[in-house]
Amino acid sequence: MILGRHVKPLVRNLIFADPFLPGASRIPDVGSPPRHPHAVTHRNHPVAEETSVSEAAPSEGRTSQRLVLKDEVSWQDLREFTEEHEWRYIGMMDRDPDKRIYREAKWEVGSALFAHYVEDEFADERFIIATGGSADSRNRALAEISESVAVWSFEDLLYEVSGAAYPAGRARAVMRLGVGSPLQAVDSAVNRIERASKDSDLRVRKAAVWAMAYSDWPQYRPVLEIFVEREKDPQLAHSASLILQSLGEPE
């Protein structure tokens, strides 16, 4: 299973333990990551282990950013797109809250290049991510999707955060920005999420903390260090401290 681009086990367990957002799985256990099945079945035909939808994510550096789908995109839209572009459908993994697994579909795009569709219940977003292959091939795959399917551009993600007038909408927009962040830090996103971490509304501050976890940018370390010291909600401060531990050092 691919829980988006590089969400570390510690952070991933925290995600499933903190049901603060719509769609979050209310699972109290924050122990070890789930053991995934070695194969899935699609229409009663088993999928071989070497092409399993549940195979481990590639090492860091072999995964694209997440391409967040807009609400109007249906599963049928995706199937039509992949069939038209001759992406080989591998299978579907159904959600299993007890094992902390989201619904995920997988296609083989080319030699050692795969596309994953994930319904992220914690972030309440759906996204496509490319794994394997080269950086150019992963980017080409995402570009093909963007040309045919309604997705959130990075500019749109930034605009939604700036334009959200109410806390609920602001929290949703901040979380979406974190999910759809590029691989490398961008000041315009860092500044917006940092401002959200200082919001008077707890929902927005929580969304900001988890947006930092999804982005996984070392540039958020100074922001989280200050946040942990100042945050009055003990559960959120604790989550932020653990996320801080998972981030690397800024260059």
Buried (B, 14 or more C-beta within 10 A) or exposed (E): BBBBBBBBEBBBBBBBBBBBBEEBBEBEEBEEBBEBBEBBEBEEEEBEEEBBBBBEBBEEEBBBBBBBBEEEBEEEBBBEBBEEBEBEBBBBBEBBEEEBBBBBBBBBBBEEBBBBBBBBBBBBBBBBBBBBBEEEBBBBBBEBBBEBBEBBEBEBBBBBBEEBEEBEBBBBBBBBBBBBBBBEBBEBBBEBBBBBBBBEBBBBBBBBBBBBBBBBBEBBBEBBEEBBEEBEEEEBBBBBBBBBEBBEEEE
